[in-house]
Amino acid sequence: MHPNALLDLATDLLRQVLKLDAPADTIVSNFFRKHRQLGQRERHSLAETAYTVLRRRLMYANLAQSGTGALERRLAMLAWQGADTFLRGALGPNEQQWLAEVRAISTDSLPEKARHNLPDWLASALKQEVGDDFWPLVQAMDAAAPLDLRVNTLKTKRETAQATLAEAGIDAQPTPYCPWGLRIQSKPALQRLPLFIQGEIEVQDEGSQLLAALLNPKRGEMVVDFCAGAGGKTLALGALMRNTGRLYAFDVSGHRLEGLKPRLARSGLSNVYPAQIAHERDERIKRLAGKIDRVLVDAPCSGLGTLRRNPDLKWRQSPKALEELGVKQAAILASAARLVKPGGRLVYATSSLLTRENETIADAFTQAHPDFVPANAAELLTQAHVERADELVTGNGHLRLWPHRHVTDGFFAAVWERKS
């Protein structure tokens, strides 16, 4: 495609993405469906340019003030993620001169807001959360995440999967904590590999894998993944159960559960029972009250721990939305707890960085439910053969993962055991 045409498409894509009226990945996918003529490199350039603008929106908006023409075109020029020679081929002499001048500006001279690229409310909250680690956290969230894989231990071993990937020219290294994870720094087309097609690997962030390790279900148990979504953690739990027992995957979204079906077919699991529920007090849940060995509540949350992958979330969330989420999180956790039988385990988890979605919810639950005793996540993770588990757990025994400290998405988890 001619450079001018591709830059025009980048401008059009940014115009749609920056409306912030839908998830960026949905907008990008729909855009590519309308432009099927685009090749893999062209799609990569467009998508990464859009995500780079979302990561550094305030900085690029500040730098773009001096230019002329459509703002989205200037943003695309500043954030361009394709070949620089290709970009120059799309620019006239005046645009080339402007771009060179702007690139020469030191970002250190920009206002703080244009350097951290966060809305004021979120910057303030994160400074309170991490203190002196604020700028390392900002830097980590500004970078693209590596590609983490979960090896399906029902079908293969981590070492075997690593060797098979190496034969395909893909360098995959063991994840530092999870005993069945692999990490790839590049973005290969895994969907074409027999290893993926046969269900021997799944894409899943190491932090998400560690949540399954924390629940650590055993053979023959009854287990519930209460907010299963597309089932990434469900599949990890099923593998830990060695395809025995009964594993319920509940979610209010039938559309999300549909995404589990092809993954489930590849996985080789036959102990998973997906079910759409109307709400957290659904009749299906009442029938299972007090019967379940282990319950995972990966609650709906702000998703602010996933900004490396979903940078649009920081612009699409708000303090008001977080208030509404807090009410929902507490209600879901309380309903899910009814499922846990005496002696059973309950895990509450989010992919949020904020105390108000994490410790605040967990502490309130502990106060309201004296029959649930908090458990130490480090001890449970060590039992699940997680390496250096003490690095992942706070002084109050909760799992707390940070992008700048653990190279995972941001995750939180609290664990309780129900009194016998």
N, C-alpha and C positions, 0 to 999 in steps of 0.2 A: 504494500500500500504506500502511496506517495506520502512523504512526511507531512505535508500540509493537511491532508485528509485525516491522518492519524491524530494530529494535534487538535483538529476540529472535533474529532470524536472524544478526545480526552476532555476538551472544554464542555462538550455536551454532557458527558458522564458526570463531571464535577457539578454542573448546574443541577443535575438530578439528586446527586448524593447530598449536596449541601442544603437541600430543603429539610433534611433531617426528619422527614415524616415517615420513614420506614427504616428497618435495619439495613446497613450499608451492604452487607453480603447479599441480601435479597435484591437490592437495586442493581448491583453489579451483575448478578446472575441473569436477571431479566434483560439487562442491557445487552449482554452477550448473546442471549437467545434471539434478539432482534437483529444482531449483526453477526450472523453465522459465518460470514466470509472471513472473519478475523482469524489469523493463525495463532499458534500458541505463544510466540514471542510478543505479538501485538497485544494479545489479551493480558499477558503478564505486565507489559509496560503500562497499559491503561489501568489495570486493577491496582498495581503497586503505587502508581501516581496518585490515584484517588485516596488510598489508605494513608499515604504520606501526608497529603493535605489534611486529612482528618487528624493525624497525630500532631501536626505542627500548624494548625489552622491559624492561631493568633500570630505566630511569627511570620508566616507567609502573608497574612493580611496586612501586617505592619509594613513589610518590605514592599508589598505591591502598591502601596499608596502613591508612590512616585511615578508609576507607569500610566499608560493610556490604553484605551481599548477595553474589551470585556474583562471584568475582574477574574472570571473563571479561567480565561486564557492565560492571564498573567500568573495565576496560581499554578496552572498546569506547567508553565515554563519553569517556575521556581522549584517545583517538586518533581520534575520529570525523572522517571525511573528507567527509561530506555537508554539506548546509546546516545551519547552527547552529539556525535556526528550527525545522527538522524535528526535530533532536535534542531541543530543549526541549519539543516536543510529546509526546515519549515519556517525559519525566521527571516525577516527582512533586515537590512543593515541597522535600522534604528532599534529594533527589538534586540538584536544581538548586542549592540552597544549597551542598552539598558540592562540586559541580563548580566553582562560582565561587570558592570558597575555595582549592581545589587549584590552579586556573589562576593564582591570584594569587601562588603561591609562585615565587620566582626559582630557575631551574634552576642558577644559579651557586652556590646554597647547598647543592646536593646533593653527595653523595660522588662522587669522580672516576669510580668504576665506573658510577654511574648517569648520568654525563654522556657517557662514551665508548661505553657500551652494547656492550661486547665481553667475551667470556670472558677470564679472567685470562691464560691462556697466549697468546692471540692479541694482546691489548694489549701484553704484554711483547715479543713477537716484532716487532710493527710499530714499537714505540718504537726497537728496535734497528735496524730497517731504515731508518727515515726521520728519526730524531732530532727536531729542532725542527719538522719538518713533520708530526708526529703529529696535532696537533689540526686543521690544515687538511685532512689526509687523512680524519680522522673526520667532519668536516663535509661533505666531498664525498661520502663513502659514505652519509651520512644522507639525502642528497637523492636524489630520483628522477632516473633517467637521462633525457636527451633521447632522441628517436627518430631514429636514424640510418638512412639509406637508401643502398644501393649502386645506382647507375644501371647498368643492363645496356647496356654500350657496343656490344654486338652489334646492339642494336635502336634505340638513341636516344643523344642527347648529353645531358650534364648540364644544359646551359642549356635545352634543349628540355623536359626533364622538370621542371625548376624552373618554367618558364613554365606548363606544363600543370597543375602543382599549384597555382600561383597562381590560375589560372582557376577552380579548384575551391574557392578560398577558403583554401588551405593555404599558409602562409608557410614556405618551405624555403630555407635558406641553405647555400652550399657549405661542406663541412667544411674545417677549417683546414689539414689536411695532405694527405689523400687526394684525388687529382685526379678521382675519379668518385663522391665521396660527397656526400650532402645531409643537413642536420640540421633537424629539426622540434622545436620546444619543446612543442607540444601533442601530444595522442594521438588523431588522427583515425582514422576507420574506413577504413583504406586498402584493405581487402579488397574493397570495393565499387567501387573506382575502376578504370576501363578500363586505366589505366596499370599497375596491379598485376596485374589479370587477364591482361593481355597479356605479362606478364613483363618489362616495361621497368624496373621497380624491385623491389628486394628489401630487407627489413628486415635490417640488419647493422651492428653497432657499427663505428665508424671504426677502432678498434684491430684488429678482426678483418680488416677490409679491408686494413690495412697488412701483415698477415702474407702475404696473397696478393701484394702488391706486392714484398715481400722475396724471395719465391721467384721472381717475375717470369719465368714460363715463356714460351718463344718458340713461334712457329708451327711445327707439325710435330714437336714434341718428344714424348717419352714421359715422362709425369708421374704421380706417385702421391701422393694425399692419404691418408696411412696410417691416420689415425683420423678418418674423414670425418664420422661422425655423421649429422646431417640434411642435410649437404652445403652449408652456407652458403659455406664457403671453396672447395669444389669448383666451385661455379657461378662464383665470382669468377675462379678459375684458368682455367676453360673459356673465359670471355670474353677473358681476356688472351691465350689461345692462338688466338683468333679462330676457334674451333670447328674447329681442325685438330689433327693429331697424335692421341695416344691418352692419355686421362686416366682412371686407375683410382681409384675411390673405395672404399677398404677400411675395414671396421669389423667388430668382433666381434658387434655388435648388429644383427640383421636388422630389429628393430622401428624402430631409429633410421634405418636406410637406407630403410625404407618411407617415412619422412617426406621423403626426397629426391625421390621419384617425381613428385608433383604440381608441385614447384618446377622439376624438370628439364623437365617437359612445357611449362611456361610459358616457360622460358628460351630455347628455340630451339636448345639445344646437342644435337649428335648425336655428340660425341666422348667422352662420359662412359660409363664401364663400372663400375657399382656391383657390389660383390662382398662377400658376408659371408665372413669368415675365422674359423677356429676359435680361433686364437691368433696371436701374433706370429711363430711359426715354421711357419706353415701352408705346405702344399706349393705353393700358388699363388705364394707369395712366393719360395720357393726357385727356381721356374722363371724368375723375372724377375731373379734376382741378377746384378748388374753390367750391367744393360741400361737402367736408367732415368736420364734426364737430370736430373730434379729431383724431390726427395722432401720432402714436408711432413709432419712429425710433430707434430700438435697433440695432445699427450699427455694422457691422463686425469690430472686434477689436482684440487686442493682447490676450485678455482673461486673462491677468495677475492678475486680481482680483480673479480668480478661482483656484489659485495654491494649495489650500487645497485639491481640488478634482482632479486637472489636473497638477500635479507637472512637467510633461514633458514639459509643455509650456515654462518654463523659459529656457530650453535648446534648444527649437525649434524655438524661436523667435530671432530677431536680430534688431539692429538699422535700417538697410536698409529696413527690412520688415515693420517697423513702419512708415518709410517715405512713403512707398507705401500705407499703410493703411490710413494715414492722407489725402492723395489726394482722396481716395475712400470715406472716411467718409464725407468730405466736399461736394463732388458731390452728394452723396445719400441724405444728409440732405437738400441741395438746391432743389433737385427734389421733395422730399417728401413735402417740404413746399408749393409747388404749389397746392397741394391737399386741403390745409386748407382754409375754407371759412372765410369771415370776421366775427370776433367774435369767431372764433374757436381756439382750443388749439393744440400746437405742443410740443412734448417731444422728446429730443435727449438723448439717453442713451448708455452707454458702460459698460462692466464688466472689465474695465481697472483701474489701479491705477495711471496712468501717465497723467500729465497735458497736454502733447502734443496731447493726444487723447481725452481730455475732455474739460477743460476750453479754450484751444487754439482754438479748433474747434468751440465751442459755441460763444466765443467772436468775432471771424471772421465772423460768420453768423450774429450776431447782428449788426455789423458794415455794412455789405453788404445788410441788409434787414431792413430798418427803419420802414417798416409797421408791423414788429413783435416786440412786446414789451415784454421784459423779465418779468417773474412772479416769485414771491417768493414761493419756494417749500414748506417751512414750513407752510405757510397759506393754501396752497392747500391740503397738507397731513392732516392737522388738520380738514379741511372740510370733508375729507374722513374717519374721525374717527380713524386716526393713533395716537397711544399714544406717548407722548413726542417727537413730530415731530421736535421741535427746536434742539434736540440732533443730528439730522441727516442732518442738513443743514448748509452750510458754510455761512460766512458773506456776500457773494455776491448772496445768495439766491439759490444756487445749492444744490441738493442732493449729499452727499458724504458719502459713506459707507465704513468702513474699518474692516477687520477681527478682529483686536486686540481691536477695540473700540466697535463694534456693534455685533460681533459674526455672521456676515453674510459674504458672498462673497464681494469682493470689487466692488462697483457700483458707477457710476456717472450719474446724469441726470440734464439737463437744460430744462426749460419750457418757452414757449412764448405764448402770446395771440395775434392773428392777429387783427389789428385795424379794427373796423367796418366801 
